[in-house]
Amino acid sequence: MKIVLAGNPNSGKTTLFNILTGTNQHVGNWPGVTVEKKEGKLKGHKDVTVIDLPGIYSLSPYSLEEVISRNYLLEEKPDVIINIIDGTNLERNLYLTTQLSETGVPMILAINMMDQVEKNEDKIKTEALGKYFNSEVVEIVALKNKGIDNLVSKALEVSKRDFTYKPTEWFSQDIEEVLSNISSLIKGHVDENLLRWYSIKLFENDEETVKQIILPLGVNEKVRKVVNQFIDNNGDDDNESLITKKRYEHINRICNKTYLRNKIRKEKMSNKIDRIITNKWLALPIFAVIIFLVYYISITTVGGLLTDLVNDGLFGEGGIPDIVGGWLSFAPDWLSGIIVDGIIGGVGAVLGFLPQMFVLFILLGILEESGYMARIAFILDRIFRKFGLSGKSFIPMLISTGCAIPGVMASRTIEDERDRKMTIMTTTFMPCGAKLPIIALIAGALFNNSGIIATSAYFIAIAVVIISGIILKKFKAFAGEPAPFIMELPDYHLPRVKSLGFHVWNKLKSFIVKAGTIILISSIVIWFFSSFSWSFQMVDNVEESILSSIGRGISWIFTPLGWADWKATVATITGLVAKENVVGTFGVLYGFAEVAEDGGEIWSVLANDFTALTAYSFLVFNLICAPCFAAIGAIRREMGSAKWTWIAIGFQTAMAYVLALIIYQIGRIFIDGFAFGSIIGLLALAGLVYLLFRKNPYKD
Amino acid sequence: MLTLDKARTDSQVEIVKVNGEKATKRRLLELGILPGTEIRVNKVAPLGDPIELTVKNSQITIRKKDAANVVIVQK
């Protein structure tokens, strides 16, 4: 049996879903799209599936979430809809209800936040309300787990009843006449229960319906005629807007009879809080402080502490690798190698991150649950829009300073597809936690450990994000007017431990499972290539391995960037598995089995092979180029296509190459004077400038 | 003709007409921004855009560009 949850965003749907399904839930995607689908088994009823539809305001044909929802309701024919309604926002919530009631699926109304309704001293005549929609009504307070059992038993009861759909005719008489006409015309060609749904949709000239419905040509013509005649007689409004207005008129009548509002309307707590949070002068400073705290706590203090515990304790000296190594000392080299260096090394890379990610997820989860995230989008939208992104792009970028995998995943909240693609493509420019050791290595070896290097890395990242936004906006795939930005600011509330728990758990799970597998497999592969020669013999000297010969083979590619050294090439390649590998690989290649996180042992040898300029060029390339395989995997999932994944990493790598080239070649002019390479550098710079400043061919 | 993007902050306005491209127009209407209804213009974001409205007891933010589609009278 299938129960479907439908309701506005911020109506408490997610909370309700979590209560109904507990941990028996599965998060995936609706087929073929990158919209999250949540499904689960009803607690205590193994044969009942609960499907969570995306939060929607309507069943219009204009957004992916709405189209998915309506198609599901019309085609999959669930047994009952639980329409969750925010009791403090009854009118707007009922707008969706009027449409749900036309789908022919039995429905039960769950009015949530009744505690707040009581506090406001409002009253809802629930029984009378239900009659208007031919549905039972249950009052609940999802947050406090009140009324849920009642809701579940009623829902099950309704689904088992025999249900005949009885359409209520509430539009004005002239419209109802036309609808009746259309109904008789299409009768027999569509599902009996959906006659009203389709006649309304055809009346509105609904584009999705026009695409999907198959009417015999003659019928189609007659329907068109009836509709057009109404338009001719009516003049001013288009039918779609007319229907929308009529729905609200009907809702108005309903509310006059069933929604008794307290005459005195106290100012909402949320509005009081927002007088400070989005205050003209205080908003940005408050925002800066909050972001700084989030970052500081998760990456540096708490998160950093836990990560060190894991890295140095579990996986460091005397830890798991050594212990297991001891067990396997009698095993053949290749076996202990694959297990200790390949598998455990790989797993260690993943687990090393977990504490920081965990703390970051919790803090960001708090920001989201509390309602502050929406305010961030509100505050920052204007800046981001200048660079072709939207205020909602900020969060993925912030998360990416910890790890790009959840960062890329966070771009899901961006509805506009172009914005989302651009955000996904540029979010990995932000230096993630794994890139910090590379920065530390270069800063220590070539720049006297100057802190400026790290700061410059962040500034370059931000600059590259901005430049990318401007450049990409001038290409067809990203051009055009930004999608309308109409967003609801949810009321503030204290984050709830249970919801937070679910939130964090789901994110952590995807990271561990998906990133984990990729990192593991690629670790083993890299281990193999660095431990075996072409004749498949294990080698002690890594210079004889397959990996090093590949490195030597392609290192010439980096000549224009100034570091065509096979060791640097190999290090960059291993960076694709996990960025912090760059340091470890350099260590191994310079003869150190293990090095500190910042590679302190090899600073002097590195200084022999690099100059400050070539080292900086190397750094920029590694920071900006395609991210680690796991992040690429996340990109693949969020882009939804291989083609766009290649475009994304191609763009990133090209940008990295061009930037490193410009830095090296132009930098060299000041040191060695003009050379042939300088021309290439200047050309590249000119190209970049052109792409930045050319006229946008898609702007009118 | 006064449009929503030019409304005074911290004031009530009455909606006269909603124009705009299909999807935008529909979204505005569906959220309750309907001709004949009154809504409140709360504030402008610190950087000048978007604006925050109170529509039927919820807070909606909308870019000035999109708000320019809504014709209003200042109350």
Interface residues (C-beta under 8 A of the other chain):
Chain A: Y57 S58 S60 Y62 S63 T88 N89 E91 R92 Y95 E240 S241 T244 K245 Y248 S270 N271 D274 T278 N279 K280 W281 A283 L284 F378 I379 L380 D381 R382 I383 R385 P484 F485 I486 M487 E488 L489
Chain B: V18 K22 A23 T24 K25 R26 R27 L28 L29 E30 L31 G32 L34 P35 N42 K43 V44 A45 P46 L47 G48 D49 P50 E52 T54 V55 K56 N57 S58 Q59 I60 T61 I62 R63 D66
